[in-house]
């Protein structure tokens, strides 16, 4: 089994869309970035690439590349999953922590979890989404930024797909 840790953060600005886990989230602010600035999918892509020994998101989808301007980050995830599979790995589990002071994401966690499970082709009990605040500390705590941590487990070639109890 291999594990990978991913992280992403973006500034927030009023009047922009907020996309998390491939879903639009109702909010007064949205993330600023070269693509759609989906911190969840960006952190998840980084975690997958790291677990598979394939570098990071900037290696494959650089913000200097005009074709990624405004891109839907589900494209990044889909292409990354194809690269991971080409090396013989498959995703076993994903654990996500979204850090934002606002909006409060409690009501959206289950929707995000279900969408991620769908995108990863996993049962929902193999995906977890947590929402945390920074208790007023730093740019995230002041509502100026959002961040995400993602941890994934990949099964290596030949490892059983079924979870054993």
QUIQUIWO-V545372 format. One record per pair of residues at least 12 apart in sequence whose C-alpha atoms are under 6 Angstrom apart, sorted by the first residue. I is the first residue (numbers start at 1). J is the second residue. D is the distance in Angstrom with one decimal. If there is no record, write none. Layout:
I_J_D ; I_J_D
This chain:
1_154_5.7 ; 1_155_4.8 ; 1_156_5.5 ; 2_51_5.5 ; 2_153_5.7 ; 2_154_5.1 ; 3_51_4.9 ; 3_152_5.5 ; 3_153_4.5 ; 4_47_4.4 ; 4_48_6.0 ; 4_50_5.0 ; 4_51_4.0 ; 4_151_5.7 ; 4_152_5.4 ; 5_47_4.4 ; 5_150_5.7 ; 5_151_4.6 ; 6_43_4.4 ; 6_44_5.9 ; 6_46_4.6 ; 6_47_4.0 ; 6_149_5.6 ; 6_150_4.9 ; 7_43_4.5 ; 7_148_5.6 ; 7_149_4.6 ; 8_39_5.4 ; 8_43_5.1 ; 8_147_5.6 ; 8_148_5.5 ; 9_39_6.0 ; 9_146_5.5 ; 9_147_4.0 ; 10_31_5.7 ; 10_145_5.6 ; 10_146_5.6 ; 11_31_5.6 ; 11_32_5.6 ; 11_144_5.8 ; 11_145_4.2 ; 12_29_5.9 ; 12_30_5.2 ; 12_31_4.5 ; 12_32_6.0 ; 12_144_5.2 ; 12_145_4.9 ; 13_29_5.1 ; 13_30_5.5 ; 14_28_5.8 ; 14_29_4.1 ; 15_29_5.6 ; 16_29_5.7 ; 16_30_4.3 ; 17_30_4.6 ; 18_30_4.1 ; 18_31_5.8 ; 19_38_5.1 ; 20_38_5.2 ; 20_40_5.5 ; 21_40_5.2 ; 21_41_5.5 ; 21_112_5.6 ; 34_63_5.8 ; 34_69_5.1 ; 35_68_5.7 ; 35_69_4.8 ; 35_70_4.0 ; 35_71_4.6 ; 36_70_5.1 ; 36_71_5.7 ; 36_72_5.7 ; 39_148_5.8 ; 40_148_5.7 ; 43_149_5.9 ; 43_150_5.5 ; 44_150_5.3 ; 45_77_5.7 ; 47_151_6.0 ; 88_157_5.0 ; 89_155_5.6 ; 89_156_4.9 ; 89_157_5.6 ; 90_154_5.5 ; 90_155_5.4 ; 91_154_4.5 ; 92_153_5.4 ; 92_154_5.3 ; 93_126_4.8 ; 93_127_5.8 ; 93_152_5.6 ; 93_153_5.2 ; 94_127_4.9 ; 94_151_5.7 ; 94_152_4.4 ; 95_127_5.8 ; 95_128_4.8 ; 95_150_5.7 ; 95_151_5.1 ; 96_129_4.7 ; 96_149_5.8 ; 96_150_4.5 ; 97_129_6.0 ; 97_130_4.7 ; 97_131_5.8 ; 97_148_5.5 ; 97_149_5.1 ; 98_131_4.8 ; 98_147_6.0 ; 98_148_4.4 ; 99_131_6.0 ; 99_132_4.8 ; 99_133_5.3 ; 99_146_5.9 ; 99_147_5.1 ; 99_148_5.8 ; 100_133_5.1 ; 100_140_5.9 ; 100_146_4.9 ; 101_133_4.8 ; 101_141_5.4 ; 101_143_5.4 ; 102_143_5.9 ; 109_129_5.9 ; 113_129_5.8
